[in-house]
Amino acid sequence: MNLGKEETKASYASARKLLALLILMAIVVAIGIAVFATRKLTMEIQETEHAKMAIRRLNEDLERKVSERTDELARTVEALEREARERRAREEDLRRLAAIVEYSDDAIIAVGLDGIITDWNAGAERMLGYSRNEIIGMPITGIVPRIIPASLWRTRRD
């Protein structure tokens, strides 16, 4: 019986050593897995942080570019508004001048460099008796003798 007890004790001791070895191996494997997982997570966290930084830099760059472009567009809008105001003022001046010419009692005749009449106001219609439609496109020499005596016309022309 003693032999059986000793064999049992030896078996228990061997089982305890095996169990301790298995527990130790499980702990080592768990630590290895934990180290591997921790390294993997650390690398992923670092990659995520690098990606966040890159996105932040890109976002800041984009915001800067948008701000510059917005400022540029604002300056362009101001310039266009200024040009539009100036153009409206010039157009108003031209309308005023056209009204003065059109309603003047004096004969005002526009002639191109080629001597052809290009415009004729109402004062010219009243003074010379030709309607605008009749005279536009005709040479000025057709009416000059009626306005300026021929002797003066020849002198000025020569």
C-alpha positions in Angstrom: 0.0 0.0 0.0 2.8 2.2 0.7 4.1 1.6 -2.7 0.7 2.6 -4.1 0.7 5.7 -2.0 4.1 6.6 -3.2 3.2 6.0 -6.8 0.1 8.1 -6.2 2.1 10.9 -4.6 4.6 10.7 -7.4 1.8 10.7 -10.0 0.3 13.8 -8.2 3.7 15.5 -8.1 4.2 14.8 -11.8 0.7 16.0 -12.6 1.3 19.2 -10.5 4.6 19.8 -12.4 2.9 19.2 -15.7 0.0 21.4 -14.6 2.4 24.1 -13.5 4.3 23.8 -16.8 1.1 24.0 -18.7 -0.1 27.0 -16.7 3.3 28.6 -17.2 3.2 27.9 -21.0 -0.4 29.3 -21.1 0.8 32.5 -19.3 3.8 32.8 -21.8 1.5 32.2 -24.8 -1.0 34.8 -23.3 1.8 37.3 -22.8 3.0 36.7 -26.3 -0.5 37.2 -27.7 -0.9 40.3 -25.5 2.5 41.7 -26.7 1.6 40.9 -30.4 -1.9 42.4 -30.1 -0.5 45.4 -28.2 2.1 46.0 -30.9 -0.4 45.6 -33.6 -2.9 48.0 -31.9 0.0 50.5 -31.2 0.9 50.4 -34.9 -2.7 50.9 -35.9 -3.1 53.8 -33.5 0.1 55.4 -34.8 -1.1 55.0 -38.4 -4.5 56.4 -37.4 -2.7 59.4 -35.7 -0.5 59.9 -38.8 -3.6 59.8 -41.0 -5.4 62.2 -38.7 -2.4 64.6 -38.9 -2.3 64.3 -42.7 -6.0 65.0 -42.9 -5.6 67.9 -40.5 -2.8 69.4 -42.7 -4.8 68.8 -45.8 -7.8 70.4 -44.2 -5.8 73.4 -43.1 -4.3 73.8 -46.5 -7.7 73.5 -48.1 -9.2 76.1 -45.7 -6.3 78.4 -46.5 -6.8 78.0 -50.2 -10.6 78.5 -49.8 -9.9 81.6 -47.8 -7.5 83.0 -50.4 -9.9 82.2 -53.2 -12.8 83.8 -51.3 -10.7 86.9 -50.8 -9.8 86.9 -54.5 -13.4 86.5 -55.5 -14.4 89.3 -53.1 -11.9 91.6 -54.8 -13.1 90.5 -58.2 -16.7 91.2 -57.2 -15.7 94.6 -55.9 -13.9 95.4 -59.2 -16.9 94.2 -61.2 -19.3 96.3 -59.2 -17.0 99.3 -59.6 -16.8 98.7 -63.4 -20.6 98.2 -63.5 -21.1 101.5 -61.7 -18.7 103.3 -64.0 -20.4 101.8 -67.0 -23.8 102.8 -65.8 -22.5 106.3 -65.3 -21.0 106.4 -68.8 -24.2 105.0 -70.3 -26.2 107.7 -68.4 -23.9 110.4 -69.7 -24.3 109.0 -73.3 -28.1 108.9 -72.9 -28.0 112.5 -71.7 -25.8 113.5 -74.6 -28.0 111.6 -77.1 -31.0 113.3 -75.7 -29.3 116.7 -76.1 -28.3 115.9 -79.6 -31.7 114.5 -80.6 -33.8 117.3 -79.2 -31.5 120.2 -80.2 -33.0 122.7 -82.5 -29.7 122.9 -84.2 -28.9 120.6 -87.1 -26.4 117.9 -85.9 -25.1 115.6 -88.6 -22.8 112.6 -88.0 -20.5 111.8 -90.9 -18.1 108.9 -91.2 -14.5 109.3 -92.5 -15.7 108.2 -95.9 -18.1 111.2 -96.1 -21.3 109.2 -95.7 -23.9 110.4 -93.3 -24.4 108.1 -90.4 -26.9 110.0 -88.3 -29.1 113.0 -88.4 -31.1 114.6 -85.7 -34.6 116.2 -85.7 -33.1 119.7 -85.9 -31.5 118.7 -89.2 -34.8 117.3 -90.4 -36.5 120.6 -89.7 -33.7 122.8 -91.1 -32.9 120.8 -94.2 -36.2 119.1 -95.0 -34.9 115.5 -95.3 -36.1 112.7 -93.0 -33.5 110.6 -91.2 -34.4 107.5 -93.3 -34.0 109.5 -96.5 -30.5 110.9 -95.7 -28.6 108.2 -93.7 -26.2 106.4 -96.0 -26.0 109.3 -98.5 -22.8 111.3 -99.1 -22.5 114.6 -97.2 -21.7 116.3 -100.5 -25.3 115.9 -101.5 -26.4 118.4 -98.9 -23.3 120.6 -98.3 -24.2 123.0 -101.1 -27.5 123.7 -99.3 -25.7 124.4 -96.0 -22.4 126.1 -97.2 -22.2 128.2 -100.3 -20.3 126.4 -103.1 -17.5 129.0 -103.1 -16.8 128.3 -99.5 -17.1 124.5 -100.0 -14.6 124.5 -102.7 -12.1 126.6 -100.7 -12.5 124.4 -97.6 -12.3 121.3 -99.7 -9.1 122.3 -101.6 
